[in-house]
Amino acid sequence: MRDIPPYTAAIVQTPLYGYNDRERPYDVVRRNAERIARLLDHLVELSDRKPRLVVLPVLALSGIGTALRTRGIVRHVNRDEVALHLEDDPRLAPLRDVCARHGLYVASSHVEKHPAMPGRYFHTGYIIGPEGLVLRCPKTQAPTSSGITLLRDIAEEYTAAFGPDAILPVADTPIGRLACLVEGEFLIPEAVRTVAKKGAEIVCHPTAQIAGPGRPPTPAVQQTMAYLNGLYWLSGVPTAEIVEDESERIEFQFGGGACIVGPDGALRAHLAGPNEGHALAEIDLAYLRRVRPEQAKHTAPAENLYRTLYG
């Protein structure tokens, strides 16, 4: 296992801009990619410690649709026009360029279509680096929009198309072994345990957080998952979703809470509240590799026992 010097990572809170009634959805995605690329350029220029890894909110190039749903507005969007071919979609060129320019790795998620599975649409977490796309990880089972395929429903078909390690993959990169879990996937201990068993050192978690009764205690879960699996955990969240509808500006406020958690469960950076901004923290993989084995003595399950109990 090669030595990787400590480096800086960033989590971002920024608004999402959803589909409006004046532009084609294709153009909204393209324009959002250009906006995010400018944001990343600005983040690098502002930072004394230049980040190598940045985690953005979920669906940073399209929005979620929450703002319209709160008004009871249903906008039918052509999913084939919205979906990205993550490997080579021209709308992602601004992100590929900014990653190459600054040596960045950037994580978010989007609706994905893939030529290996025509007619299927996934909500896929992705990481783009200086070398292009380094990881794609569709949702496995967390609730999602209608028309989106979850991997639990097509596991055999999906692994036949992409290989045995395609579900919950891990990418070996110059900044460490990276995984990407989208939104509510972080509430599934088996999903986090799976990427940790595959060697993940850092989990990128593009998400959106809404507070209120019945909602998960998100920071507590993030810290717990980081500690139980000896991982760095980076969550990016939106401040709000903004949509123009018939020339009216509709805005839905999210709860904020972007964070970076260390492999010891300690909160290294946190943006409390819904204000726009970013936060930085050091990623020290040598430290992770020291504490993980000690913690695992207390947290790693006895596989022979639980394999039998799970049936």
Secondary structure, 3 states (H helix, E strand, C coil): CCCCCCEEEEEEEEEEECCCCCCCHHHHHHHHHHHHHHHHHHHHHHCCCCEEEEECCCCCCCCCCHHHHCCCCCCCCCHHHHCECCCCCHHHHHHHHHHHHHCCEEEEEEEECCCCCCCCCEEEEEEEECCEEEEEEECCCCCCCCCCCCHHHCHHHHHHHHCCCCCCCCEEECCEEEEECCHHHHHCHHHHHHHHHCCCCEEEEECCCCCCCCCCCHHHHHHHHHHHHCCEEEEEEEEEEEEEECCEEEEEECCCCEEEECCCCCEEEEECCCCCEEEEEEECHHHHHHHHHHHHHHHCCCHHHHHHHHC
